[in-house]
Amino acid sequence: MARLPLRPDPAQLSLFVSAEPTASSAPPMEPAGLVAPPRFEPAFTTATAPVVTQSAAPVAAALPPAVFRHPQAVHDIALAGHTVGYALRRSRRRSIGFVVGVDGLSVNAPSWVGVRDIEAALREKSNWILVKLREQQERGRRLQSARVDWRDGATIPFLGQPVVVVLDPRAGITSSGAVLDASPADDTAPRRLHIGLPATATPEQIRDAVQSWLQRQARRVFAERCEHFASQLGVRYQRLSLSSAQTRWGSASADGSIRLSWRLIHFGLTTIDYVVAHELAHLREMNHSARFWDVVRSVVPDFEHTRRALKTDVLPVFN
């Protein structure tokens, strides 16, 4: 989950925010017993999602009836013909917060707010809640299908193309090393990544060896693309480092430091180039103003399509 966009730190800007379930700021609630209903804070599942008001198209009503139940659900509520079991946590906060994640709907509320008021707030935003529950349900299915079965013959994406993992303990490949076949003459056949492990290797050993190789490739490719776009943009970066983030693809600091998620190596060069150009553009414009996007567009003219795709693509699950 991502928090609502906040005022960026001028010393550091990032491409997408980390997926931490938090709620937005809101004015204080009145003490219990007053006529005014409690305020609530929907915590969005994407950094740019707008509030879906009840006056919007009744998207949720068109969905077939379903049951959405959080594993820690303590209450059920009927929303537009759907059954939603939600987890409820009491805290010292002064407003009601909603979080929709892969597990379902969680509600954080002050201890003095009754369930009736909480569910009135849920009904008020039922359309938004149901749409987000559907989105998270679909995302959960996609994440499950993206889970890698670490064995001889496993397939992973590398630079946008499938690569087949082959356990190969022959001489010349160490247990921490790997060799990628040259591109086959037949473009329809995937390349093979030979890992220096025996057939008896555990899934964890295979995963770690593949991840280590991917990270080495990421550092090499990212350094090349950073040099390329830094020259085009007329900027100089001081340091390139890797992260393991799955949604925060990159960040740039005012001191010239660039940080990129190694997981970008799963994507094609078009995607990598957009993220690299995005972060380097911050060395000229430490903001997301129109001028900043003009800088990005000057080296990646069609970046909008790639930017949209990054918000929906699901990467392999490394566990």
Secondary structure, DSSP 8 states (H G I E B T S, - for coil): ---------TTEEEES---------------TTSSS---EEEE-SSTT-----TTS--TGGGS---EEE-TT--EEEEETTEEEEEEEEEES-SSEEEEEETTEEEEEEETTS-HHHHHHHHHHTHHHHHHHHHHHHHHHHHHHHTB---STT-EEEETTEEEEEEE---TT--TT-EEE----SSTTS-EEEEES--TT--HHHHHHHHHHHHHHHHHHHHHHHHHHHHHHHT---SEEEEE--SS--EEEETTSEEEEEGGGGGS-HHHHHHHHHHHHHTTT-SS-SHHHHHHHHHH-TTHHHHHHHHTT----B--
